[in-house]
Structure formats: structure tokens, C-alpha cells
Amino acid sequence: MIPAETYLLLSAAIFCIGLFGILTRRNALIFLMSVELMLNAANINLVAFSLQHGNLTGQVFSLFTMALAAAEVAIGIGIILVLYRNFSDVDVTKATTMRW
């Protein structure tokens, strides 16, 4: 059996990659993928702790997180389409004119 520390290290690595992607990139699609990586890292943590404690609570929360990620992608793709239609680019720094 794989120890829980291995899952936690994997989760921390995936979360750091997602955080790096959010902090360094300007492309809105990279933002979405980075947020997905961070949510998947949280899911790995939830399932690992669920396995360690022997109950299904973490797995249920992981399913809710996946539903939240699906909704986030649906809204995010809509925002990206509007961004591309108005500015012919998905660079988030060019969208300052979309404010009120």
C-alpha cells in the first residue's frame, strides 16, 4: 500500500505547478488549466485523507469539487469567447476596457 505522504507530495507538486501557471501567464486558457490543476490537487488530498481514515467523506467532497470545476470551465469558456470576440486575443491584460 502506498503511504499517504506520497499522495500529499504529488498533490503539493501539482498545486505548485497550477499556482505557478496562474502567477506567470497572461493567457486566459492557461488560467483555466491552472485552476483545474489546483482543484485536482485538492481532490487528491481529499481522496488520500479519505483512504487514510477509512471513510468516504473525502471522496464525496471530491465529487462536489469536480462538479464545481465543470461549472467553472463552462463559465470560463464563455468569458474567453467574449474576450476573443472583442479583442481578437485571449490576453487578460488587454481586457481593461471591459470594465464599467
All heavy atoms as an XYZ file, in Angstrom:
765
protein
N       0.841     -1.185      0.000
C       0.000      0.000      0.000
C       0.884      1.245      0.000
O       1.883      1.324      0.702
C      -0.913     -0.017      1.226
C      -1.890      1.105      1.253
S      -3.121      0.770      2.507
C      -3.799      2.358      2.663
N       0.494      2.218     -0.796
C       1.260      3.458     -0.910
C       0.941      4.349      0.292
O      -0.232      4.560      0.614
C       0.910      4.173     -2.225
C       1.217      3.274     -3.415
C       1.649      5.493     -2.347
C       0.764      3.813     -4.731
N       1.958      4.890      0.952
C       1.681      5.750      2.119
C       1.030      7.069      1.710
O       1.162      7.531      0.561
C       3.066      5.974      2.731
C       4.031      5.667      1.659
C       3.385      4.679      0.744
N       0.334      7.688      2.648
C      -0.392      8.928      2.371
C       0.551     10.082      2.051
O       0.171     11.015      1.338
C      -1.271      9.290      3.564
N       1.777     10.028      2.547
C       2.725     11.111      2.284
C       3.043     11.241      0.794
O       3.284     12.336      0.284
C       4.023     10.898      3.064
C       3.886     11.058      4.561
C       3.391      9.789      5.243
O       3.415      8.709      4.604
O       2.955      9.889      6.403
N       3.037     10.111      0.087
C       3.295     10.139     -1.346
C       2.202     10.916     -2.079
O       2.484     11.733     -2.959
C       3.380      8.707     -1.897
O       4.330      7.975     -1.132
C       3.791      8.703     -3.349
N       0.950     10.663     -1.705
C      -0.151     11.393     -2.298
C      -0.068     12.877     -1.973
O      -0.374     13.733     -2.811
C      -1.494     10.840     -1.816
C      -1.775      9.437     -2.275
C      -1.913      8.401     -1.363
C      -1.914      9.141     -3.625
C      -2.177      7.113     -1.773
C      -2.180      7.857     -4.051
C      -2.311      6.845     -3.120
O      -2.572      5.579     -3.538
N       0.323     13.194     -0.759
C       0.418     14.599     -0.362
C       1.535     15.323     -1.110
O       1.384     16.493     -1.492
C       0.617     14.710      1.144
C      -0.525     14.168      2.003
C      -0.201     14.310      3.476
C      -1.823     14.856      1.666
N       2.646     14.643     -1.340
C       3.726     15.249     -2.121
C       3.306     15.458     -3.575
O       3.602     16.509     -4.171
C       4.977     14.382     -2.049
C       5.744     14.423     -0.737
C       6.869     13.402     -0.746
C       6.285     15.812     -0.485
N       2.621     14.491     -4.145
C       2.103     14.639     -5.503
C       1.123     15.804     -5.573
O       1.187     16.627     -6.490
C       1.423     13.345     -5.955
C       0.710     13.400     -7.300
C       1.702     13.579     -8.432
C      -0.140     12.170     -7.479
N       0.244     15.887     -4.606
C      -0.729     16.965     -4.566
C      -0.058     18.324     -4.431
O      -0.448     19.295     -5.094
C      -1.701     16.735     -3.418
O      -2.572     17.818     -3.290
N       0.948     18.415     -3.585
C       1.666     19.683     -3.411
C       2.377     20.085     -4.693
O       2.371     21.267     -5.071
C       2.658     19.569     -2.258
N       2.956     19.119     -5.394
C       3.643     19.425     -6.655
C       2.659     19.915     -7.708
O       2.920     20.916     -8.393
C       4.390     18.194     -7.153
N       1.518     19.257     -7.832
C       0.517     19.671     -8.820
C      -0.048     21.040     -8.458
O      -0.256     21.892     -9.328
C      -0.593     18.606     -8.929
C      -0.034     17.337     -9.554
C      -1.774     19.117     -9.736
C      -0.998     16.190     -9.574
N      -0.278     21.285     -7.174
C      -0.787     22.590     -6.750
C       0.222     23.689     -7.058
O      -0.154     24.768     -7.529
C      -1.114     22.570     -5.255
C      -1.836     23.794     -4.790
C      -3.214     23.876     -4.905
C      -1.160     24.872     -4.247
C      -3.894     25.002     -4.490
C      -1.824     25.999     -3.835
C      -3.203     26.067     -3.948
N       1.491     23.444     -6.824
C       2.521     24.452     -7.104
C       2.637     24.729     -8.597
O       2.847     25.883     -8.996
C       3.862     24.002     -6.543
S       3.943     24.086     -4.747
N       2.486     23.706     -9.430
C       2.506     23.920    -10.873
C       1.318     24.798    -11.289
O       1.462     25.724    -12.096
C       2.498     22.572    -11.618
C       3.827     21.845    -11.400
C       2.238     22.770    -13.108
C       3.816     20.412    -11.880
N       0.148     24.532    -10.728
C      -1.023     25.350    -11.027
C      -0.865     26.784    -10.551
O      -1.225     27.733    -11.257
N      -0.315     26.962     -9.370
C      -0.093     28.309     -8.839
C       0.915     29.066     -9.680
O       0.736     30.254     -9.974
C       0.380     28.217     -7.387
C       0.527     29.521     -6.632
C      -0.818     30.201     -6.479
C       1.141     29.265     -5.271
N       1.960     28.380    -10.118
C       2.950     28.998    -10.996
C       2.310     29.435    -12.314
O       2.605     30.516    -12.833
C       4.100     28.026    -11.256
C       5.158     28.563    -12.159
C       6.076     29.488    -11.711
C       5.235     28.142    -13.481
C       7.053     29.987    -12.548
C       6.206     28.637    -14.336
C       7.121     29.564    -13.861
N       1.423     28.609    -12.847
C       0.744     28.953    -14.089
C      -0.152     30.167    -13.943
O      -0.240     30.997    -14.856
N      -0.808     30.303    -12.819
C      -1.676     31.462    -12.600
C      -0.853     32.735    -12.419
O      -1.201     33.800    -12.928
C      -2.593     31.229    -11.387
C      -3.708     30.267    -11.776
C      -3.193     32.533    -10.891
C      -4.652     29.942    -10.666
N       0.246     32.633    -11.708
C       1.026     33.825    -11.389
C       1.885     34.329    -12.535
O       2.246     35.507    -12.565
C       1.906     33.556    -10.171
C       1.179     33.333     -8.849
C       2.171     32.997     -7.751
C       0.356     34.544     -8.474
N       2.227     33.482    -13.491
C       3.185     33.895    -14.519
C       2.608     34.045    -15.907
O       3.258     34.645    -16.761
C       4.352     32.897    -14.602
O       3.837     31.610    -14.931
C       5.110     32.841    -13.297
N       1.440     33.544    -16.182
C       0.902     33.570    -17.547
C      -0.173     34.637    -17.701
O      -0.833     34.998    -16.734
C       0.313     32.213    -17.927
C       1.281     31.073    -17.783
C       2.381     31.187    -18.781
N       3.292     30.057    -18.595
C       4.414     29.945    -19.218
N       4.795     30.856    -20.064
N       5.192     28.902    -19.011
N      -0.350     35.103    -18.936
C      -1.380     36.096    -19.231
C      -2.530     35.512    -20.038
O      -3.557     36.138    -20.187
C      -0.779     37.249    -20.028
C       0.216     38.031    -19.272
C       0.634     39.194    -20.111
N       1.948     39.669    -19.694
C       2.570     40.660    -20.254
N       2.026     41.292    -21.258
N       3.750     41.036    -19.826
N      -2.346     34.331    -20.568
C      -3.342     33.696    -21.415
C      -4.488     33.165    -20.548
O      -4.269     32.452    -19.577
C      -2.685     32.551    -22.189
C      -3.550     32.014    -23.269
O      -4.756     32.169    -23.246
N      -2.921     31.371    -24.240
N      -5.714     33.496    -20.930
C      -6.873     33.090    -20.140
C      -7.067     31.576    -20.151
O      -7.542     31.002    -19.170
C      -8.123     33.794    -20.653
N      -6.700     30.909    -21.234
C      -6.821     29.450    -21.277
C      -5.847     28.787    -20.301
O      -6.177     27.784    -19.662
C      -6.577     28.945    -22.702
C      -7.657     29.305    -23.712
C      -7.213     28.924    -25.108
C      -8.947     28.634    -23.351
N      -4.660     29.356    -20.182
C      -3.689     28.830    -19.213
C      -4.205     29.048    -17.794
O      -3.999     28.209    -16.913
C      -2.312     29.488    -19.424
C      -1.801     29.244    -20.843
C      -1.305     28.982    -18.410
C      -1.519     27.800    -21.173
N      -4.895     30.182    -17.565
C      -5.515     30.412    -16.259
C      -6.484     29.288    -15.921
O      -6.464     28.740    -14.816
C      -6.283     31.732    -16.244
C      -5.450     32.948    -15.957
C      -4.084     32.879    -15.795
C      -6.058     34.175    -15.839
C      -3.329     33.998    -15.542
C      -5.319     35.309    -15.581
C      -3.953     35.217    -15.434
N      -7.352     28.955    -16.874
C      -8.335     27.901    -16.627
C      -7.667     26.562    -16.344
O      -8.074     25.824    -15.440
C      -9.278     27.764    -17.815
C     -10.388     28.790    -17.928
C     -11.192     28.538    -19.187
C     -11.284     28.731    -16.720
N      -6.652     26.231    -17.129
C      -5.962     24.956    -16.909
C      -5.244     24.946    -15.558
O      -5.210     23.919    -14.876
C      -4.981     24.689    -18.047
C      -5.663     24.307    -19.331
S      -4.543     23.690    -20.580
C      -3.702     25.167    -21.059
N      -4.707     26.077    -15.160
C      -4.005     26.149    -13.882
C      -4.972     26.003    -12.708
O      -4.656     25.342    -11.712
C      -3.245     27.469    -13.774
O      -2.262     27.550    -14.771
N      -6.144     26.610    -12.834
C      -7.152     26.446    -11.781
C      -7.595     24.994    -11.700
O      -7.801     24.444    -10.606
C      -8.340     27.398    -12.022
C      -9.510     27.071    -11.121
C      -7.903     28.836    -11.806
N      -7.722     24.347    -12.845
C      -8.081     22.925    -12.854
C      -7.005     22.082    -12.172
O      -7.319     21.130    -11.442
C      -8.307     22.437    -14.289
C      -9.538     22.981    -14.933
C     -10.814     22.524    -14.262
O     -10.882     21.362    -13.827
O     -11.733     23.332    -14.168
N      -5.750     22.407    -12.403
C      -4.676     21.683    -11.722
C      -4.772     21.857    -10.203
O      -4.583     20.897     -9.445
C      -3.311     22.171    -12.216
C      -2.810     21.603    -13.531
C      -1.516     22.291    -13.936
C      -2.606     20.112    -13.425
N      -5.060     23.070     -9.774
C      -5.161     23.318     -8.340
C      -6.353     22.576     -7.731
O      -6.248     22.020     -6.631
C      -5.254     24.821     -8.084
C      -3.977     25.552     -8.447
S      -4.116     27.325     -8.450
C      -4.222     27.664     -6.715
N      -7.472     22.532     -8.439
C      -8.626     21.781     -7.939
C      -8.342     20.281     -7.913
O      -8.776     19.575     -6.988
C      -9.853     22.083     -8.795
C     -10.481     23.460     -8.589
C     -11.557     23.703     -9.627
C     -11.031     23.598     -7.201
N      -7.611     19.779     -8.907
C      -7.254     18.363     -8.908
C      -6.297     18.031     -7.769
O      -6.356     16.936     -7.203
C      -6.655     17.964    -10.248
C      -7.711     17.812    -11.311
O      -8.852     17.479    -11.020
N      -7.328     18.064    -12.543
N      -5.423     18.960     -7.424
C      -4.543     18.738     -6.274
C      -5.359     18.642     -4.990
O      -5.081     17.796     -4.131
C      -3.523     19.866     -6.180
N      -6.368     19.486     -4.871
C      -7.249     19.401     -3.698
C      -8.005     18.071     -3.683
O      -8.179     17.462     -2.621
C      -8.219     20.570     -3.694
N      -8.426     17.603     -4.855
C      -9.115     16.316     -4.928
C      -8.205     15.167     -4.500
O      -8.649     14.233     -3.825
C      -9.629     16.068     -6.342
C     -10.850     16.878     -6.658
O     -11.543     17.345     -5.763
N     -11.109     17.061     -7.926
N      -6.951     15.226     -4.904
C      -6.007     14.179     -4.487
C      -5.869     14.170     -2.965
O      -5.845     13.109     -2.335
C      -4.644     14.371     -5.186
C      -4.771     14.078     -6.674
C      -3.583     13.469     -4.565
C      -3.542     14.435     -7.478
N      -5.790     15.358     -2.370
C      -5.724     15.437     -0.910
C      -6.967     14.847     -0.255
O      -6.870     14.093      0.722
C      -5.573     16.894     -0.458
C      -4.145     17.316     -0.379
O      -3.250     16.497     -0.253
N      -3.926     18.607     -0.460
N      -8.132     15.208     -0.768
C      -9.378     14.699     -0.181
C      -9.456     13.183     -0.261
O      -9.820     12.517      0.717
C     -10.574     15.334     -0.898
C     -10.824     16.805     -0.613
C     -11.859     17.356     -1.576
C     -11.264     17.008      0.819
N      -9.103     12.624     -1.395
C      -9.174     11.167     -1.555
C      -8.107     10.475     -0.716
O      -8.348      9.418     -0.133
C      -9.071     10.796     -3.050
C      -8.940      9.303     -3.231
C     -10.286     11.311     -3.799
N      -6.920     11.075     -0.604
C      -5.855     10.469      0.208
C      -6.249     10.426      1.683
O      -6.047      9.411      2.355
C      -4.558     11.243      0.025
N      -6.814     11.514      2.177
C      -7.235     11.511      3.578
C      -8.442     10.615      3.800
O      -8.582     10.011      4.868
C      -7.522     12.929      4.066
C      -6.283     13.745      4.294
C      -6.114     14.965      3.677
C      -5.276     13.277      5.131
C      -4.968     15.708      3.879
C      -4.131     14.010      5.344
C      -3.980     15.227      4.717
N      -9.290     10.500      2.799
C     -10.409      9.573      2.883
C      -9.908      8.129      2.978
O     -10.425      7.328      3.757
C     -11.313      9.744      1.666
O     -12.326      8.783      1.655
N      -8.899      7.825      2.198
C      -8.301      6.485      2.245
C      -7.636      6.231      3.593
O      -7.762      5.140      4.165
C      -7.283      6.344      1.120
C      -6.506      5.030      1.048
C      -7.443      3.892      0.668
C      -5.368      5.146      0.068
N      -6.956      7.226      4.116
C      -6.248      7.065      5.378
C      -7.209      6.856      6.551
O      -6.946      6.051      7.435
C      -5.373      8.287      5.640
C      -4.521      8.170      6.881
C      -3.627      9.379      7.068
O      -3.762     10.371      6.370
N      -2.719      9.282      8.007
N      -8.336      7.566      6.533
C      -9.279      7.454      7.650
C     -10.317      6.360      7.450
O     -11.057      6.033      8.372
C      -9.974      8.793      7.883
C      -9.059      9.849      8.414
N      -8.495      9.789      9.671
C      -8.583     10.973      7.853
C      -7.721     10.833      9.860
N      -7.752     11.578      8.762
N     -10.402      5.822      6.258
C     -11.288      4.697      6.021
C     -12.754      5.047      5.858
O     -13.613      4.203      6.078
N     -13.066      6.284      5.501
C     -14.459      6.646      5.229
C     -14.568      7.264      3.839
O     -13.573      7.511      3.172
C     -15.014      7.589      6.306
C     -14.213      8.862      6.418
O     -13.418      9.183      5.557
N     -14.443      9.585      7.496
N     -15.772      7.522      3.412
C     -15.992      8.005      2.054
C     -16.251      9.509      1.978
O     -16.576     10.024      0.907
C     -17.181      7.269      1.432
C     -16.991      5.769      1.214
C     -18.269      5.156      0.671
C     -15.844      5.524      0.270
N     -16.103     10.213      3.066
C     -16.425     11.643      3.087
C     -15.550     12.432      2.117
O     -16.039     13.289      1.378
C     -16.257     12.197      4.510
O     -17.018     11.387      5.407
C     -16.714     13.624      4.598
N     -14.271     12.163      2.093
C     -13.372     12.873      1.190
C     -13.689     12.613     -0.264
O     -13.562     13.504     -1.106
N     -14.116     11.399     -0.575
C     -14.460     11.087     -1.957
C     -15.740     11.793     -2.383
O     -15.867     12.229     -3.531
C     -14.584      9.581     -2.124
C     -13.258      8.887     -1.935
C     -13.366      7.378     -2.022
O     -14.370      6.856     -2.482
N     -12.323      6.690     -1.592
N     -16.677     11.938     -1.460
C     -17.905     12.667     -1.766
C     -17.594     14.143     -2.004
O     -18.088     14.752     -2.957
C     -18.937     12.485     -0.635
C     -20.133     13.404     -0.829
C     -19.390     11.040     -0.562
N     -16.755     14.721     -1.157
C     -16.355     16.116     -1.366
C     -15.589     16.271     -2.677
O     -15.703     17.297     -3.346
C     -15.511     16.617     -0.200
C     -16.321     17.070      0.978
C     -16.173     16.455      2.205
C     -17.208     18.123      0.869
C     -16.907     16.861      3.297
C     -17.951     18.541      1.950
C     -17.813     17.910      3.176
N     -14.840     15.268     -3.042
C     -14.108     15.302     -4.308
C     -15.077     15.326     -5.491
O     -14.835     16.032     -6.480
C     -13.180     14.093     -4.398
O     -12.495     14.096     -5.604
N     -16.157     14.594     -5.407
C     -17.167     14.633     -6.468
C     -17.805     16.014     -6.569
O     -18.060     16.517     -7.672
C     -18.239     13.570     -6.228
C     -17.802     12.132     -6.465
C     -18.905     11.170     -6.038
C     -17.454     11.921     -7.913
N     -18.086     16.646     -5.422
C     -18.622     18.009     -5.442
C     -17.624     18.980     -6.063
O     -17.998     19.900     -6.793
C     -18.993     18.470     -4.035
C     -20.258     17.870     -3.517
C     -20.286     17.244     -2.292
C     -21.439     17.936     -4.246
C     -21.450     16.691     -1.802
C     -22.611     17.383     -3.772
C     -22.627     16.760     -2.542
N     -16.347     18.784     -5.786
C     -15.320     19.654     -6.361
C     -15.239     19.469     -7.865
O     -15.032     20.444     -8.604
C     -13.959     19.351     -5.710
O     -14.078     19.426     -4.306
C     -12.909     20.322     -6.163
N     -15.418     18.249     -8.344
C     -15.415     18.027     -9.790
C     -16.609     18.699    -10.456
O     -16.487     19.250    -11.558
C     -15.429     16.528    -10.087
C     -14.108     15.860     -9.879
S     -14.192     14.181    -10.470
C     -13.568     13.327     -9.053
N     -17.757     18.695     -9.798
C     -18.926     19.397    -10.342
C     -18.677     20.901    -10.372
O     -19.041     21.587    -11.341
C     -20.158     19.072     -9.511
N     -18.038     21.427     -9.339
C     -17.688     22.839     -9.305
C     -16.704     23.176    -10.423
O     -16.826     24.229    -11.076
C     -17.078     23.189     -7.946
C     -16.573     24.606     -7.778
C     -17.747     25.537     -7.545
C     -15.605     24.675     -6.628
N     -15.752     22.299    -10.683
C     -14.773     22.527    -11.748
C     -15.453     22.529    -13.112
O     -15.087     23.322    -13.989
C     -13.682     21.458    -11.689
N     -16.428     21.670    -13.303
C     -17.151     21.643    -14.579
C     -17.927     22.941    -14.789
O     -17.936     23.500    -15.902
C     -18.091     20.448    -14.627
N     -18.545     23.443    -13.746
C     -19.267     24.712    -13.862
C     -18.301     25.866    -14.114
O     -18.600     26.782    -14.900
C     -20.068     24.960    -12.584
N     -17.156     25.832    -13.475
C     -16.146     26.877    -13.662
C     -15.648     26.890    -15.097
O     -15.459     27.967    -15.690
C     -14.995     26.636    -12.680
C     -13.835     27.576    -12.835
C     -12.651     26.926    -13.497
O     -12.493     25.696    -13.389
O     -11.881     27.666    -14.132
N     -15.454     25.735    -15.690
C     -14.993     25.660    -17.074
C     -16.069     26.177    -18.022
O     -15.763     26.908    -18.966
C     -14.583     24.215    -17.434
C     -14.434     24.041    -18.926
C     -13.293     23.856    -16.742
N     -17.315     25.851    -17.769
C     -18.391     26.309    -18.647
C     -18.484     27.833    -18.644
O     -18.613     28.461    -19.706
C     -19.717     25.700    -18.203
N     -18.395     28.442    -17.482
C     -18.450     29.904    -17.394
C     -17.168     30.516    -17.950
O     -17.203     31.533    -18.654
C     -18.703     30.332    -15.947
C     -20.108     29.924    -15.539
C     -18.527     31.837    -15.787
C     -20.404     30.102    -14.078
N     -16.036     29.907    -17.650
C     -14.756     30.426    -18.122
C     -14.635     30.404    -19.630
O     -14.115     31.358    -20.232
N     -15.123     29.357    -20.280
C     -15.077     29.295    -21.742
C     -15.949     30.389    -22.343
O     -15.587     31.014    -23.347
C     -15.498     27.894    -22.239
C     -14.455     26.860    -21.840
C     -15.714     27.885    -23.746
C     -13.110     27.026    -22.498
N     -17.093     30.660    -21.728
C     -17.937     31.760    -22.202
C     -17.232     33.099    -22.096
O     -17.292     33.930    -23.016
N     -16.548     33.329    -21.001
C     -15.806     34.576    -20.822
C     -14.672     34.670    -21.834
O     -14.416     35.733    -22.420
C     -15.288     34.691    -19.376
C     -16.454     34.883    -18.424
C     -14.288     35.824    -19.235
C     -16.073     34.781    -16.963
N     -13.993     33.570    -22.081
C     -12.890     33.572    -23.044
C     -13.404     33.839    -24.452
O     -12.771     34.563    -25.227
C     -12.106     32.251    -22.956
C     -11.313     32.220    -21.656
C     -11.177     32.078    -24.144
C     -10.655     30.903    -21.375
N     -14.561     33.298    -24.804
C     -15.122     33.559    -26.127
C     -15.465     35.038    -26.306
O     -15.216     35.622    -27.363
C     -16.360     32.693    -26.362
C     -16.095     31.216    -26.614
C     -17.401     30.445    -26.679
C     -15.296     31.026    -27.876
N     -16.032     35.650    -25.282
C     -16.329     37.082    -25.353
C     -15.037     37.881    -25.429
O     -14.936     38.856    -26.190
C     -17.183     37.516    -24.142
C     -17.272     39.028    -24.041
C     -18.560     36.912    -24.234
N     -14.041     37.485    -24.679
C     -12.746     38.164    -24.707
C     -12.123     38.073    -26.092
O     -11.622     39.067    -26.623
C     -11.824     37.539    -23.658
C     -10.481     38.172    -23.402
C     -10.671     39.527    -22.741
C      -9.653     37.282    -22.499
N     -12.176     36.909    -26.704
C     -11.604     36.739    -28.041
C     -12.409     37.503    -29.093
O     -11.843     38.082    -30.014
C     -11.531     35.257    -28.405
C     -10.852     35.025    -29.722
C      -9.470     35.128    -29.844
C     -11.587     34.719    -30.855
C      -8.841     34.937    -31.050
C     -10.975     34.519    -32.075
C      -9.600     34.630    -32.165
O      -8.984     34.446    -33.367
N     -13.726     37.507    -28.938
C     -14.563     38.210    -29.907
C     -14.330     39.722    -29.861
O     -14.320     40.391    -30.886
C     -16.033     37.908    -29.627
C     -16.959     38.478    -30.679
C     -18.401     38.130    -30.421
N     -18.573     36.683    -30.457
C     -19.502     36.038    -29.779
N     -20.324     36.688    -28.991
N     -19.607     34.731    -29.874
N     -14.129     40.274    -28.665
C     -13.965     41.726    -28.538
C     -12.540     42.200    -28.817
O     -12.348     43.322    -29.285
C     -14.381     42.183    -27.145
C     -15.869     42.102    -26.947
O     -16.636     42.079    -27.898
N     -16.293     42.038    -25.699
N     -11.535     41.377    -28.499
C     -10.148     41.837    -28.577
C      -9.286     41.022    -29.535
O      -8.102     41.310    -29.683
C      -9.496     41.806    -27.185
C     -10.170     42.728    -26.209
C     -11.036     42.221    -25.254
C      -9.947     44.091    -26.256
C     -11.662     43.065    -24.355
C     -10.574     44.940    -25.368
C     -11.438     44.423    -24.411
N      -9.812     39.991    -30.154
C      -9.080     39.097    -31.064
C      -7.851     38.482    -30.409
O      -6.863     38.189    -31.072
C      -8.663     39.837    -32.342
O      -9.795     40.287    -33.020
N      -7.904     38.335    -29.109
C      -6.799     37.743    -28.348
C      -7.350     37.293    -27.005
O      -8.368     37.818    -26.539
C      -5.681     38.772    -28.151
C      -4.377     38.137    -27.728
O      -4.275     36.897    -27.772
O      -3.456     38.877    -27.346
N      -6.683     36.343    -26.370
C      -7.114     35.891    -25.049
C      -6.160     36.360    -23.956
O      -6.108     35.783    -22.886
C      -7.293     34.352    -25.008
C      -8.485     33.929    -25.812
C      -6.043     33.639    -25.449
N      -5.433     37.423    -24.238
C      -4.535     38.021    -23.248
C      -5.375     38.810    -22.260
O      -6.114     39.722    -22.640
C      -3.523     38.930    -23.944
C      -2.451     39.437    -23.006
O      -2.436     39.029    -21.828
O      -1.615     40.233    -23.456
N      -5.277     38.478    -20.983
C      -6.134     39.113    -19.982
C      -5.721     40.536    -19.664
O      -6.505     41.290    -19.096
C      -6.186     38.273    -18.686
C      -6.871     36.955    -18.930
C      -4.825     38.081    -18.093
N      -4.528     40.951    -20.043
C      -4.116     42.324    -19.759
C      -4.746     43.315    -20.728
O      -4.774     44.509    -20.452
C      -2.581     42.457    -19.824
O      -2.136     42.064    -21.113
C      -1.929     41.604    -18.765
N      -5.257     42.849    -21.861
C      -5.896     43.737    -22.836
C      -7.375     43.993    -22.525
O      -8.013     44.794    -23.168
C      -5.784     43.154    -24.237
C      -4.359     43.096    -24.736
C      -4.322     42.570    -26.131
C      -2.875     42.532    -26.621
N      -2.795     41.998    -27.982
N      -7.910     43.310    -21.553
C      -9.345     43.413    -21.266
C      -9.671     44.491    -20.256
O     -10.721     44.449    -19.633
C      -9.841     42.064    -20.774
N      -8.828     45.478    -20.077
C      -9.113     46.533    -19.102
C     -10.238     47.425    -19.559
O     -10.870     48.097    -18.743
C      -7.862     47.373    -18.839
O      -7.395     47.899    -20.082
C      -6.779     46.537    -18.192
N     -10.544     47.458    -20.862
C     -11.632     48.292    -21.351
C     -12.994     47.636    -21.146
O     -14.016     48.265    -21.409
C     -11.441     48.613    -22.844
O     -11.414     47.391    -23.566
C     -10.171     49.389    -23.062
N     -13.045     46.416    -20.655
C     -14.313     45.754    -20.397
C     -14.921     46.182    -19.072
O     -16.051     45.837    -18.754
C     -14.147     44.225    -20.414
C     -13.923     43.679    -21.806
S     -13.757     41.897    -21.819
C     -15.418     41.396    -21.490
N     -14.199     46.960    -18.303
C     -14.737     47.431    -17.021
C     -15.785     48.496    -17.275
O     -15.877     49.085    -18.326
C     -13.605     48.032    -16.172
C     -12.609     47.013    -15.735
C     -11.648     47.671    -14.790
N     -10.344     47.062    -14.992
C      -9.223     47.570    -14.602
N      -9.195     48.738    -13.992
N      -8.100     46.951    -14.817
N     -16.559     48.806    -16.242
C     -17.606     49.827    -16.363
C     -16.992     51.130    -16.605
O     -16.531     51.955    -16.447
C     -18.472     49.866    -15.106
C     -19.319     48.637    -15.027
C     -19.005     47.476    -14.401
C     -20.599     48.444    -15.605
N     -20.012     46.574    -14.553
C     -21.007     47.150    -15.282
C     -21.430     49.227    -16.352
C     -22.203     46.619    -15.687
C     -22.638     48.701    -16.749
C     -23.008     47.408    -16.418
